[in-house]
Amino acid sequence: MLNKPIRITLGSIGVFIGIVFAILPGSILFLVAGLFLLSFDFPLARQWLRKSQKMMSWGARKLDKAIYSRR
C-alpha cells in the first residue's frame, strides 16, 4: 500500500483534475479515484465518495430507464 503522503498527494491531484475537467466525459473517474485515495485518511472524503457513488448509480439507472423507454 502507498504511504500516507503519497496517497494524499495523488488523491488531491485526482480530485483537482476531476473538478477542473468536469466538462469532459472521463473526468469523473479522476474524481472518484482521488476521493478513494483520500478516504483512507479523511472521513469527510469517505462521505463524499459514498455520495458520489450513489449519484453515479442514480444517474446510470435514470439513463437506463430513458434508453429502455425509447424502444
N, C-alpha and C positions, 0 to 999 in steps of 0.2 A: 504494500500500500504506500501511497505517496506520503511524505511527511507534511506536517501541518502548513508551513509557509508556502510550499509549492502548491499544495491543494487550494489554499486561499487565493494565491495569485492566479492560478489557472481558472478557478471558479469566478473570480472577479472579472477576468478578461472575457470569459464566456458570456457572463451576464451583460457586460458592457457591449460586446459585439451584437448580442441578441437584441438589445434595446436600440442601438444605433441603426442597425439594419432591419428594423421591424417591418419595413415595407417589402422586403424580399421574402419569397416563399420558404426558404430553408432556414431562415434565421431563428425560428422558434427552437430548433434543435440546439443551437448555441446557448440560448437562454435556459433551457431545461438542463442541459449538461452542466452549465455553470451553477445553477441552483442545486443540482445534485451534489457537486463537489463541495459547495458551501454548506450544505445541510449536515455534513458530518460535524461541523464545528459550531454552527449557529442555528439555534432553534427557530428563529424567525425565517431563515432560508428554507427550513423544512416545511413550515406552514405555507410559504409561497409556492414551494414545489408541489405540495398536495393540491393547492388551489389551482395552479396551472394545469396539473394533470386532470383535475375534474373538469375544467373549462375545455380542455382539448377533447376529452371524451364526449362532453355535451355537444361540442361543435361537430364532431365526427358523426354522432347519432343524428343530429339535425340534418347534416349534409346527406347521409344515407337515406333518411326519410324523404328528403326533397328529390333525390335522384330516383328512388323507388316509385314515388308517386307520379313521375313523368311517364312511366311506361304505360 
